[in-house]
Amino acid sequence: MADAPASELLTDVVGGLLADLRGGRGPALADEPDAVHRLRTSVRRLRNVLAAFGGYVEKRPARLLRDRLASYGALLGAGRDLEVRAEDCRRVLAQVGRPDLEPVLVAPLVAAHDGAHAVLVEWHATPDATALDRLLRDWARSVPLTSRADRPAATEAGRVLRREIRRVLDRAAEGETSHEVRKAARRLRHVADAVGTDEAARPGRLGKDIQGRLGDHRDALLLAGHLWSAGAPAVVVARVEASASRALDGLPEALAALRAVDGI
């Protein structure tokens, strides 16, 4: 990558993610195991790469694609989040020896997931889906790059990576457990994966760690809210709330390690 232009890196990365989107749609619509999650991740990766390398792609086409992908990702996320909550609920009930509560606590989540998945399938027959497909085909033919993409990939990728590290740390300074920190850490992870260098590996791992801890924390809090509203026994809710607290163990250390990478 040392002598290659950033345009080569971006064309390869964006092309690969577009292929993942096309290949992942069929399994996701069939609701194959983990398929919606994989497709949603591909959508997020592409959005994050386009955002991080915003100065290297033409602004208007990139904004249009990111907005379309945001709407698509929300559709995918609606069913996926319910799927995760049902799995987590089922696991907690097994841990406390109360699988008899599944019809009351898990079944509504499964039914809601099935409804969200039906909406996702129906959406693919709409004009919005056609418009997204058209955009994806256009980008697959040619990534709309700016003149900045002519610069050396190694230099520009390093600059973008450092900016994403600082983005996580800036948001953590405002509140370590915030939603914004989790999103920033996820973007750092995706950018590091796209860059694919030794320099990017450690911040990428730290971004994944931070994102994972905050994601587990959020999932547990949402599950606890569901359990309370559904009238679950206090012992079940308490177990989930405790897991939410444990999810944050090690978060300060991960952020400190990221500060060390950045030289702060």
Secondary structure, DSSP 8 states (H G I E B T S, - for coil): --SSBHHHHHHHHHHHHHHHHHHHHHHHHTT-TTHHHHHHHHHHHHHHHHHHTGGGB-HHHHHHHHHHHHHHHHHHHHHHHHHHHHHHHHHHHHHTT-GGGHHHHTHHHHHHHHHHHHHHHHHTTSHHHHHHHHHHHHHHH---B-GGGGSBHHHHHHHHHHHHHHHHHHHHHH-TT-HHHHHHHHHHHHHHHHH-SHHHHHHHHHHHHHHHHHHHHHHHHHHHHHHHHTT--HHHHHHHHHHHHHTTTTHHHHHHHHHHHHT-
